[in-house]
Amino acid sequence: MKTIKHEIKLERSVKIILAVFALGIFLNAFATPISKEVFGIKEVKAGMSGSGTAVSPIHIVCQGGTCN
């Protein structure tokens, strides 16, 4: 029985690009404080109005064919 082997060789630049993608995905998955500082990631939270309901960031009202 014969065994067929296929080898795939990647250039160094391709390996570096894939490593950067893998590192980015890893840091994004765990969202460590270090990655937040390095990439400038900030928390975004919806504010609460005085009545206790969430504040809508965009409020569009359309009446009679015009939107305000």
C-alpha positions as a printed NumPy array, in Angstrom:
array([[  0.   ,   0.   ,   0.   ],
       [  1.378,   3.39 ,  -1.004],
       [  1.118,   6.499,   1.137],
       [  0.761,   9.866,  -0.542],
       [  2.103,  12.901,   1.332],
       [  1.244,  16.496,   0.515],
       [  3.224,  19.288,   2.055],
       [  2.037,  22.876,   2.071],
       [  4.706,  25.481,   2.609],
       [  3.71 ,  29.019,   3.52 ],
       [  5.923,  32.029,   3.092],
       [  7.179,  33.752,   6.208],
       [  5.   ,  36.831,   5.63 ],
       [  1.859,  34.67 ,   5.395],
       [  2.766,  32.945,   8.661],
       [  3.212,  36.332,  10.363],
       [ -0.148,  37.592,   9.069],
       [ -1.906,  34.432,  10.268],
       [ -0.205,  34.741,  13.675],
       [ -1.389,  38.363,  14.016],
       [ -4.961,  37.312,  13.137],
       [ -4.816,  34.464,  15.654],
       [ -3.504,  36.788,  18.37 ],
       [ -6.236,  39.34 ,  17.641],
       [ -8.966,  36.693,  17.827],
       [ -7.495,  35.355,  21.067],
       [ -7.348,  38.81 ,  22.671],
       [-10.853,  39.63 ,  21.474],
       [-12.256,  36.406,  22.904],
       [-10.878,  36.99 ,  26.367],
       [-10.946,  40.827,  26.359],
       [ -8.208,  41.196,  28.927],
       [ -7.434,  44.596,  30.448],
       [ -4.123,  44.566,  28.547],
       [ -5.87 ,  44.119,  25.177],
       [ -8.37 ,  46.828,  26.091],
       [ -5.492,  49.207,  26.784],
       [ -3.446,  48.217,  23.723],
       [ -6.318,  48.467,  21.236],
       [ -8.184,  51.33 ,  22.943],
       [-11.331,  49.289,  23.593],
       [-13.883,  51.081,  25.759],
       [-17.039,  49.839,  27.456],
       [-20.301,  51.108,  26.01 ],
       [-23.373,  51.059,  28.207],
       [-26.856,  52.367,  27.576],
       [-27.818,  55.137,  29.949],
       [-30.984,  55.17 ,  32.013],
       [-33.374,  58.084,  32.036],
       [-34.937,  59.392,  35.243],
       [-38.008,  57.199,  34.731],
       [-35.895,  54.026,  34.758],
       [-36.19 ,  53.178,  31.059],
       [-33.274,  52.86 ,  28.65 ],
       [-32.436,  55.986,  26.658],
       [-32.657,  55.545,  22.895],
       [-29.602,  57.011,  21.155],
       [-31.587,  57.877,  17.996],
       [-35.244,  58.866,  17.918],
       [-36.832,  59.375,  14.49 ],
       [-40.446,  60.412,  14.078],
       [-42.003,  60.316,  10.59 ],
       [-45.291,  62.1  ,   9.986],
       [-46.87 ,  63.075,   6.688],
       [-43.868,  62.032,   4.583],
       [-41.282,  64.032,   6.539],
       [-39.   ,  62.692,   9.206],
       [-37.705,  64.697,  12.154]])
